[in-house]
Amino acid sequence: MISEMSNSVQFRRFGNIMTDGSTNTVYFSELLLQRCPMLYQHLARELTVNNICHFLLKNTKDIWCRDYMPIQIDKKQFVCYKYNPDYLQTKYYRRIITDVRNMEYFISLQQECEIISLDLVIDGGNVVKCGDKIVMTDKVFEENTDKTHLDILNILENALQSEIIMLPWDRDEYFGHSDGIIHYAGNNRLLITNYQDFNPALAKKYLKILKQHFEVFPLSYNVTRIHQCSWAYINYLQIGHFLFVPQLGISEDEQALQQIATANPDCKVIGITSMEAVRKGGALNCISWNITSR
């Protein structure tokens, strides 16, 4: 069943929605086998060893399924949106925009669950669920200029049943995704990537905003020279109590594992060789869609 969400929807009380720590199943685009074969083999092996259900999505047009798949609110409720990002608007790139409504999985999902359809352009990578809050960048305002900022916030908060925390968009990162900035660690705690190494002024802004709502732990690395791909560690994949953390073959790898494990003491942390995806612009959260399956 699909229902439309508009500005007229009555306000819902905020509550804890389905976060990564509650998920038990993960999906990947079937294209991942071709585009990142070593990464997929390593990840699939670790998922199998740890008895985590994983499946492949058919009829996808790129490997970044986080960006176009619906957002799960609870076991029977998902939020669908317009996936039509501004960075895919050339003739060449428009052909790789996945329409989830044409996917076999989505058709079966809507028969079993309530699908709330939003009249907003959103990337799923710009939605990080944090208990009763969701962190996004304000790029969502620029992709929905037909609506006021207040209208956009109202639509998001009603549909996602969460307070929306907006961060300023880093213009050097043209995707505008919040999952490249922070990761929820449960109990109102956040990890934030090592922004202080790349943009100290923006890092200060992010910390000022986030510390109003969360206990924040910045990642940092004691190395001679920070690697340009060290941003990728924050884009780890969490499925229940299992954390799959990118490993890049660089000096920061072990430090990232240790810091993420310290912030998540009740979780098992597993390193996954991920440079195949990182070179393409994303990491483990980007290539996955984890949900709670009944």
Solvent accessible surface area in square Angstrom, and as a share of the most:
residue,aa,sasa,rsa
1,M,138,0.62
2,I,64,0.33
3,S,39,0.25
4,E,133,0.59
5,M,11,0.05
6,S,53,0.34
7,N,78,0.40
8,S,88,0.57
9,V,44,0.25
10,Q,149,0.66
11,F,130,0.54
12,R,79,0.29
13,R,221,0.81
14,F,65,0.27
15,G,34,0.32
16,N,126,0.65
17,I,14,0.07
18,M,25,0.11
19,T,20,0.12
20,D,30,0.15
21,G,36,0.34
22,S,60,0.39
23,T,7,0.04
24,N,72,0.37
25,T,6,0.03
26,V,0,0.00
27,Y,23,0.09
28,F,1,0.00
29,S,0,0.00
30,E,63,0.28
31,L,27,0.13
32,L,0,0.00
33,L,74,0.37
34,Q,125,0.56
35,R,108,0.39
36,C,0,0.00
37,P,51,0.32
38,M,132,0.59
39,L,1,0.01
40,Y,33,0.12
41,Q,111,0.49
42,H,38,0.17
43,L,0,0.00
44,A,17,0.13
45,R,134,0.49
46,E,39,0.18
47,L,0,0.00
48,T,84,0.49
49,V,103,0.59
50,N,18,0.09
51,N,137,0.70
52,I,15,0.07
53,C,71,0.43
54,H,48,0.21
55,F,103,0.43
56,L,67,0.33
57,L,3,0.01
58,K,121,0.51
59,N,87,0.45
60,T,12,0.07
61,K,99,0.42
62,D,10,0.05
63,I,4,0.02
64,W,47,0.17
65,C,0,0.00
66,R,31,0.11
67,D,9,0.05
68,Y,4,0.01
69,M,2,0.01
70,P,2,0.01
71,I,13,0.07
72,Q,4,0.02
73,I,4,0.02
74,D,61,0.31
75,K,110,0.47
76,K,103,0.44
77,Q,19,0.08
78,F,3,0.01
79,V,0,0.00
80,C,2,0.01
81,Y,15,0.06
82,K,101,0.43
83,Y,22,0.08
84,N,71,0.36
85,P,0,0.00
86,D,72,0.37
87,Y,43,0.17
88,L,13,0.06
89,Q,65,0.29
90,T,80,0.47
91,K,174,0.74
92,Y,131,0.50
93,Y,95,0.36
94,R,120,0.44
95,R,136,0.50
96,I,38,0.19
97,I,29,0.15
98,T,3,0.02
99,D,71,0.37
100,V,9,0.05
101,R,101,0.37
102,N,106,0.55
103,M,1,0.00
104,E,115,0.52
105,Y,50,0.19
106,F,2,0.01
107,I,78,0.40
108,S,46,0.29
109,L,11,0.06
110,Q,45,0.20
111,Q,140,0.62
112,E,97,0.43
113,C,10,0.06
114,E,48,0.21
115,I,0,0.00
116,I,2,0.01
117,S,7,0.05
118,L,5,0.02
119,D,63,0.33
120,L,1,0.00
121,V,24,0.14
122,I,3,0.02
123,D,7,0.04
124,G,4,0.04
125,G,1,0.01
126,N,8,0.04
127,V,17,0.10
128,V,16,0.09
129,K,37,0.16
130,C,2,0.01
131,G,9,0.09
132,D,53,0.28
133,K,27,0.12
134,I,0,0.00
135,V,0,0.00
136,M,0,0.00
137,T,1,0.01
138,D,43,0.22
139,K,4,0.02
140,V,4,0.03
141,F,25,0.11
142,E,82,0.37
143,E,34,0.15
144,N,6,0.03
145,T,114,0.66
146,D,117,0.61
147,K,38,0.16
148,T,81,0.47
149,H,108,0.48
150,L,118,0.59
151,D,42,0.22
152,I,0,0.00
153,L,45,0.23
154,N,60,0.31
155,I,3,0.01
156,L,0,0.00
157,E,32,0.14
158,N,8,0.04
159,A,0,0.00
160,L,0,0.00
161,Q,35,0.16
162,S,0,0.00
163,E,54,0.24
164,I,14,0.07
165,I,7,0.04
166,M,36,0.16
167,L,1,0.00
168,P,38,0.24
169,W,39,0.14
170,D,17,0.09
171,R,150,0.55
172,D,129,0.67
173,E,58,0.26
174,Y,134,0.51
175,F,55,0.23
176,G,2,0.02
177,H,14,0.06
178,S,0,0.00
179,D,8,0.04
180,G,21,0.21
181,I,8,0.04
182,I,1,0.00
183,H,11,0.05
184,Y,33,0.12
185,A,10,0.07
186,G,22,0.21
187,N,134,0.69
188,N,68,0.35
189,R,42,0.15
190,L,0,0.00
191,L,4,0.02
192,I,4,0.02
193,T,5,0.03
194,N,0,0.00
195,Y,24,0.09
196,Q,68,0.30
197,D,62,0.32
198,F,100,0.41
199,N,45,0.23
200,P,89,0.56
201,A,68,0.53
202,L,17,0.09
203,A,6,0.05
204,K,154,0.65
205,K,117,0.49
206,Y,0,0.00
207,L,44,0.22
208,K,148,0.63
209,I,44,0.22
210,L,0,0.00
211,K,124,0.52
212,Q,128,0.57
213,H,48,0.22
214,F,10,0.04
215,E,98,0.44
216,V,15,0.09
217,F,75,0.31
218,P,61,0.38
219,L,1,0.01
220,S,59,0.38
221,Y,19,0.07
222,N,138,0.71
223,V,36,0.21
224,T,151,0.88
225,R,213,0.78
226,I,43,0.22
227,H,60,0.27
228,Q,143,0.63
229,C,20,0.12
230,S,0,0.00
231,W,71,0.25
232,A,0,0.00
233,Y,0,0.00
234,I,0,0.00
235,N,1,0.01
236,Y,0,0.00
237,L,0,0.00
238,Q,15,0.07
239,I,3,0.02
240,G,11,0.11
241,H,118,0.53
242,F,54,0.22
243,L,0,0.00
244,F,0,0.00
245,V,0,0.00
246,P,0,0.00
247,Q,30,0.13
248,L,12,0.06
249,G,76,0.73
250,I,35,0.18
251,S,84,0.54
252,E,2,0.01
253,D,18,0.09
254,E,96,0.43
255,Q,47,0.21
256,A,0,0.00
257,L,33,0.16
258,Q,104,0.46
259,Q,47,0.21
260,I,0,0.00
261,A,38,0.30
262,T,108,0.63
263,A,9,0.07
264,N,7,0.04
265,P,103,0.64
266,D,119,0.61
267,C,27,0.16
268,K,104,0.44
269,V,39,0.22
270,I,18,0.09
271,G,23,0.22
272,I,0,0.00
273,T,73,0.42
274,S,0,0.00
275,M,31,0.14
276,E,43,0.19
277,A,0,0.00
278,V,6,0.03
279,R,183,0.67
280,K,100,0.42
281,G,35,0.34
282,G,1,0.01
283,A,0,0.00
284,L,0,0.00
285,N,13,0.07
286,C,15,0.09
287,I,0,0.00
288,S,0,0.00
289,W,8,0.03
290,N,9,0.05
291,I,7,0.03
292,T,11,0.06
293,S,48,0.31
294,R,164,0.60
